[in-house]
Structure formats: C-alpha cells, structure tokens
Amino acid sequence: MKRMFFIVLLGAALSVAGVADAQAACRVEYKAKSDNPLTLYYDTAVLSGPCSTARAQLRRMLAARGLVLLKILSARPQ
C-alpha cells in the first residue's frame, strides 16, 4: 500500500514539474538588422513560453520594431 502511494505521489510530482518547465521563460541571445541605413544589433531578450517557440516569438517582436532576425545565438530556459 505504501509503495503504491509513493508511486502515485512521484508521478504527480513529475507531471507538475513538467508543466512548470514547459511554461518557463526563455532567455535568447540574437543578432538582428535594420535596413536604410544598415544597422546591426546584438541583444538578449526574455520570452515567455518554451524555448522551442523562441524563433517565432522573436521574429514577431523584432518585426514590430522594424528589425529582421539574422540568427539566434543561444536559447536557454530561465
């Protein structure tokens, strides 16, 4: 009985940890540019959501500022 309770409790803890990790913020280092005049940028941003969606989120954010994403240098969960 104790063993079954421990297994259920462990499974619940792991599923909660997985959900929290999937919703964690992501710190991204990137290079971007703007045209006329050509200006190059290197910056970091903290994005909400998992790092697997960082490229799409970053492109939208930069497009709103008139910038084009060149390269993501690193993406790490925060």
CNS distance restraints for C-alpha pairs under 8 A (distance, minus, plus):
assign (resid   1 and name CA) (resid   5 and name CA) 6.30 0.50 0.50
assign (resid   2 and name CA) (resid   6 and name CA) 6.14 0.50 0.50
assign (resid   3 and name CA) (resid   7 and name CA) 6.25 0.50 0.50
assign (resid   4 and name CA) (resid   8 and name CA) 6.28 0.50 0.50
assign (resid   5 and name CA) (resid   9 and name CA) 6.07 0.50 0.50
assign (resid   6 and name CA) (resid  10 and name CA) 5.99 0.50 0.50
assign (resid   7 and name CA) (resid  11 and name CA) 6.14 0.50 0.50
assign (resid   8 and name CA) (resid  12 and name CA) 6.23 0.50 0.50
assign (resid   9 and name CA) (resid  13 and name CA) 6.23 0.50 0.50
assign (resid  10 and name CA) (resid  14 and name CA) 6.23 0.50 0.50
assign (resid  11 and name CA) (resid  15 and name CA) 6.22 0.50 0.50
assign (resid  12 and name CA) (resid  16 and name CA) 6.27 0.50 0.50
assign (resid  13 and name CA) (resid  17 and name CA) 6.20 0.50 0.50
assign (resid  14 and name CA) (resid  18 and name CA) 6.14 0.50 0.50
assign (resid  15 and name CA) (resid  19 and name CA) 6.33 0.50 0.50
assign (resid  16 and name CA) (resid  20 and name CA) 6.27 0.50 0.50
assign (resid  17 and name CA) (resid  21 and name CA) 6.15 0.50 0.50
assign (resid  18 and name CA) (resid  22 and name CA) 6.19 0.50 0.50
assign (resid  19 and name CA) (resid  23 and name CA) 6.49 0.50 0.50
assign (resid  20 and name CA) (resid  24 and name CA) 6.33 0.50 0.50
assign (resid  21 and name CA) (resid  50 and name CA) 7.88 0.50 0.50
assign (resid  22 and name CA) (resid  49 and name CA) 6.96 0.50 0.50
assign (resid  22 and name CA) (resid  50 and name CA) 5.57 0.50 0.50
assign (resid  23 and name CA) (resid  48 and name CA) 7.41 0.50 0.50
assign (resid  23 and name CA) (resid  49 and name CA) 4.96 0.50 0.50
assign (resid  23 and name CA) (resid  50 and name CA) 5.89 0.50 0.50
assign (resid  24 and name CA) (resid  48 and name CA) 6.77 0.50 0.50
assign (resid  24 and name CA) (resid  49 and name CA) 5.65 0.50 0.50
assign (resid  24 and name CA) (resid  50 and name CA) 6.03 0.50 0.50
assign (resid  24 and name CA) (resid  77 and name CA) 6.59 0.50 0.50
assign (resid  24 and name CA) (resid  78 and name CA) 6.70 0.50 0.50
assign (resid  25 and name CA) (resid  46 and name CA) 6.56 0.50 0.50
assign (resid  25 and name CA) (resid  47 and name CA) 5.61 0.50 0.50
assign (resid  25 and name CA) (resid  48 and name CA) 4.50 0.50 0.50
assign (resid  25 and name CA) (resid  49 and name CA) 5.29 0.50 0.50
assign (resid  25 and name CA) (resid  50 and name CA) 6.33 0.50 0.50
assign (resid  25 and name CA) (resid  51 and name CA) 7.63 0.50 0.50
assign (resid  25 and name CA) (resid  77 and name CA) 5.92 0.50 0.50
assign (resid  25 and name CA) (resid  78 and name CA) 5.40 0.50 0.50
assign (resid  26 and name CA) (resid  46 and name CA) 5.58 0.50 0.50
assign (resid  26 and name CA) (resid  47 and name CA) 5.18 0.50 0.50
assign (resid  26 and name CA) (resid  48 and name CA) 6.30 0.50 0.50
assign (resid  26 and name CA) (resid  49 and name CA) 6.69 0.50 0.50
assign (resid  26 and name CA) (resid  50 and name CA) 6.14 0.50 0.50
assign (resid  26 and name CA) (resid  51 and name CA) 5.32 0.50 0.50
assign (resid  26 and name CA) (resid  54 and name CA) 7.36 0.50 0.50
assign (resid  26 and name CA) (resid  75 and name CA) 6.50 0.50 0.50
assign (resid  26 and name CA) (resid  76 and name CA) 5.54 0.50 0.50
assign (resid  26 and name CA) (resid  77 and name CA) 4.34 0.50 0.50
assign (resid  26 and name CA) (resid  78 and name CA) 5.29 0.50 0.50
assign (resid  27 and name CA) (resid  44 and name CA) 6.93 0.50 0.50
assign (resid  27 and name CA) (resid  45 and name CA) 5.77 0.50 0.50
assign (resid  27 and name CA) (resid  46 and name CA) 4.48 0.50 0.50
assign (resid  27 and name CA) (resid  47 and name CA) 6.37 0.50 0.50
assign (resid  27 and name CA) (resid  51 and name CA) 7.97 0.50 0.50
assign (resid  27 and name CA) (resid  75 and name CA) 5.67 0.50 0.50
assign (resid  27 and name CA) (resid  76 and name CA) 5.27 0.50 0.50
assign (resid  27 and name CA) (resid  77 and name CA) 6.09 0.50 0.50
assign (resid  27 and name CA) (resid  78 and name CA) 5.97 0.50 0.50
assign (resid  28 and name CA) (resid  44 and name CA) 5.42 0.50 0.50
assign (resid  28 and name CA) (resid  45 and name CA) 5.31 0.50 0.50
assign (resid  28 and name CA) (resid  46 and name CA) 6.30 0.50 0.50
assign (resid  28 and name CA) (resid  47 and name CA) 7.49 0.50 0.50
assign (resid  28 and name CA) (resid  54 and name CA) 7.43 0.50 0.50
assign (resid  28 and name CA) (resid  72 and name CA) 7.06 0.50 0.50
assign (resid  28 and name CA) (resid  73 and name CA) 7.49 0.50 0.50
assign (resid  28 and name CA) (resid  74 and name CA) 5.67 0.50 0.50
assign (resid  28 and name CA) (resid  75 and name CA) 4.40 0.50 0.50
assign (resid  28 and name CA) (resid  76 and name CA) 6.52 0.50 0.50
assign (resid  29 and name CA) (resid  42 and name CA) 7.48 0.50 0.50
assign (resid  29 and name CA) (resid  43 and name CA) 5.89 0.50 0.50
assign (resid  29 and name CA) (resid  44 and name CA) 4.34 0.50 0.50
assign (resid  29 and name CA) (resid  45 and name CA) 6.66 0.50 0.50
assign (resid  29 and name CA) (resid  72 and name CA) 6.01 0.50 0.50
assign (resid  29 and name CA) (resid  73 and name CA) 5.30 0.50 0.50
assign (resid  29 and name CA) (resid  74 and name CA) 5.22 0.50 0.50
assign (resid  29 and name CA) (resid  75 and name CA) 6.53 0.50 0.50
assign (resid  30 and name CA) (resid  42 and name CA) 5.85 0.50 0.50
assign (resid  30 and name CA) (resid  43 and name CA) 5.71 0.50 0.50
assign (resid  30 and name CA) (resid  44 and name CA) 6.18 0.50 0.50
assign (resid  30 and name CA) (resid  69 and name CA) 7.52 0.50 0.50
assign (resid  30 and name CA) (resid  70 and name CA) 7.55 0.50 0.50
assign (resid  30 and name CA) (resid  71 and name CA) 5.68 0.50 0.50
assign (resid  30 and name CA) (resid  72 and name CA) 4.34 0.50 0.50
assign (resid  30 and name CA) (resid  73 and name CA) 5.26 0.50 0.50
assign (resid  30 and name CA) (resid  74 and name CA) 7.19 0.50 0.50
assign (resid  31 and name CA) (resid  40 and name CA) 7.34 0.50 0.50
assign (resid  31 and name CA) (resid  41 and name CA) 5.55 0.50 0.50
assign (resid  31 and name CA) (resid  42 and name CA) 4.60 0.50 0.50
assign (resid  31 and name CA) (resid  43 and name CA) 6.65 0.50 0.50
assign (resid  31 and name CA) (resid  69 and name CA) 6.35 0.50 0.50
assign (resid  31 and name CA) (resid  70 and name CA) 5.39 0.50 0.50
assign (resid  31 and name CA) (resid  71 and name CA) 5.23 0.50 0.50
assign (resid  31 and name CA) (resid  72 and name CA) 6.46 0.50 0.50
assign (resid  31 and name CA) (resid  73 and name CA) 7.37 0.50 0.50
assign (resid  32 and name CA) (resid  40 and name CA) 5.97 0.50 0.50
assign (resid  32 and name CA) (resid  41 and name CA) 5.05 0.50 0.50
assign (resid  32 and name CA) (resid  42 and name CA) 6.54 0.50 0.50
assign (resid  32 and name CA) (resid  67 and name CA) 6.32 0.50 0.50
assign (resid  32 and name CA) (resid  68 and name CA) 5.43 0.50 0.50
assign (resid  32 and name CA) (resid  69 and name CA) 4.43 0.50 0.50
assign (resid  32 and name CA) (resid  70 and name CA) 4.89 0.50 0.50
assign (resid  32 and name CA) (resid  71 and name CA) 7.00 0.50 0.50
assign (resid  33 and name CA) (resid  38 and name CA) 6.92 0.50 0.50
assign (resid  33 and name CA) (resid  39 and name CA) 5.52 0.50 0.50
assign (resid  33 and name CA) (resid  40 and name CA) 4.48 0.50 0.50
assign (resid  33 and name CA) (resid  41 and name CA) 5.82 0.50 0.50
assign (resid  33 and name CA) (resid  67 and name CA) 5.51 0.50 0.50
assign (resid  33 and name CA) (resid  68 and name CA) 5.36 0.50 0.50
assign (resid  33 and name CA) (resid  69 and name CA) 6.71 0.50 0.50
assign (resid  33 and name CA) (resid  70 and name CA) 6.89 0.50 0.50
assign (resid  34 and name CA) (resid  38 and name CA) 5.58 0.50 0.50
assign (resid  34 and name CA) (resid  39 and name CA) 5.25 0.50 0.50
assign (resid  34 and name CA) (resid  40 and name CA) 6.70 0.50 0.50
assign (resid  34 and name CA) (resid  66 and name CA) 6.62 0.50 0.50
assign (resid  34 and name CA) (resid  67 and name CA) 4.89 0.50 0.50
assign (resid  34 and name CA) (resid  68 and name CA) 6.30 0.50 0.50
assign (resid  35 and name CA) (resid  39 and name CA) 6.55 0.50 0.50
assign (resid  47 and name CA) (resid  54 and name CA) 6.92 0.50 0.50
assign (resid  47 and name CA) (resid  57 and name CA) 7.39 0.50 0.50
assign (resid  47 and name CA) (resid  58 and name CA) 7.80 0.50 0.50
assign (resid  49 and name CA) (resid  53 and name CA) 7.08 0.50 0.50
assign (resid  49 and name CA) (resid  54 and name CA) 7.87 0.50 0.50
assign (resid  50 and name CA) (resid  54 and name CA) 7.08 0.50 0.50
assign (resid  50 and name CA) (resid  77 and name CA) 7.29 0.50 0.50
assign (resid  51 and name CA) (resid  75 and name CA) 6.19 0.50 0.50
assign (resid  51 and name CA) (resid  76 and name CA) 6.75 0.50 0.50
assign (resid  51 and name CA) (resid  77 and name CA) 6.53 0.50 0.50
assign (resid  53 and name CA) (resid  57 and name CA) 6.34 0.50 0.50
assign (resid  54 and name CA) (resid  58 and name CA) 5.85 0.50 0.50
assign (resid  54 and name CA) (resid  75 and name CA) 7.57 0.50 0.50
assign (resid  55 and name CA) (resid  59 and name CA) 6.11 0.50 0.50
assign (resid  55 and name CA) (resid  72 and name CA) 7.53 0.50 0.50
assign (resid  56 and name CA) (resid  60 and name CA) 6.38 0.50 0.50
assign (resid  57 and name CA) (resid  61 and name CA) 6.24 0.50 0.50
assign (resid  58 and name CA) (resid  62 and name CA) 6.01 0.50 0.50
assign (resid  58 and name CA) (resid  69 and name CA) 7.59 0.50 0.50
assign (resid  59 and name CA) (resid  63 and name CA) 5.94 0.50 0.50
assign (resid  59 and name CA) (resid  68 and name CA) 7.10 0.50 0.50
assign (resid  59 and name CA) (resid  69 and name CA) 6.03 0.50 0.50
assign (resid  60 and name CA) (resid  64 and name CA) 6.37 0.50 0.50
assign (resid  61 and name CA) (resid  65 and name CA) 6.92 0.50 0.50
assign (resid  62 and name CA) (resid  66 and name CA) 6.33 0.50 0.50
assign (resid  62 and name CA) (resid  67 and name CA) 4.97 0.50 0.50
assign (resid  62 and name CA) (resid  68 and name CA) 6.32 0.50 0.50
assign (resid  62 and name CA) (resid  69 and name CA) 6.91 0.50 0.50
assign (resid  63 and name CA) (resid  67 and name CA) 5.22 0.50 0.50
assign (resid  63 and name CA) (resid  68 and name CA) 6.31 0.50 0.50
